Amino acid sequence: MKRLFRTPWVQSAIAWLASVYIGLTLRSMRWRFENQAVVEAAVASSEGAIACFWHGRIALAPVCRALMKQKPRRVIISPSPDGEFVAKVVGRLGFPAIRGTSALTDKRRTKAGAFTFRDAMKFIAGGGALIITPDGPRGPAQVMPLGPVMMARMRGTPVIVFGLAARPVIRLKSWDETHIPLPFGRGCVVFDGPLAIPTKSGDDVIEATRADWEARLNAAQARAEAWVQGS
């Protein structure tokens, strides 16, 4: 079954169906956006930016497309066969992919991770918004690696973290418990930022920043979840 799913024409057909479903479902929902001014300022700026949300909410993130207007945007997606499917889905929803993983862009960078880092830095330098699911592609879930911090440190790039939640959803039995929204529900997006790290930061500051961004992203996620549960 997995081999059939990874057949290019089968994968493309399912990706088309998934993108249509997600697009229509997100438009049918009632959404709340908190701290939206954070995104508006980043979109209005000619400078690049980094945006982070947890991997398990990737089916909800396209709701932010309208907020980003004409700002160039790309999302880092795993180079794995399953990542190919995700790249096709999000590409149809207006988020072209850079194939790679932020988990490889820390101090233990491999050659593949170095290529991802280079492409990401070039895109940011051109004023684009780079979108990262920092705990992807394998987890652990909701843990921030060093990759996004190192990317932001390179050019002093501002970072926005945001939590996404929806109700009702289907929770997949995957490592990240991917949330698939159901039509006519409600959703919430909570933004925090801009966050920053000085370009000449040492190891202690880098680790403290990583822990702070992880805590902020988890707090934004928890606030979004609380709103959909209580609304």
Secondary structure, 3 states (H helix, E strand, C coil): CHHHHCCHHHHHHHHHHHHHHHHHHHHHCEEEEECHHHHHHHHHCCCCEEEECCHHHCCCHHHHHHHHCCCCEEEEECCCHHHHHHHHHHHHCCCCEEECCHHHCCCCCCHHHHHHHHHHHHHHHCCCEEEECCCCCCCCCCCCCCHHHHHHHHHCCCEEEEEEEEEEEEECCCCCCCEEEEEEEEEEEEEEEEECCCCCCCHHHHHHHHHHHHHHHHHHHHHHHHHHHHC
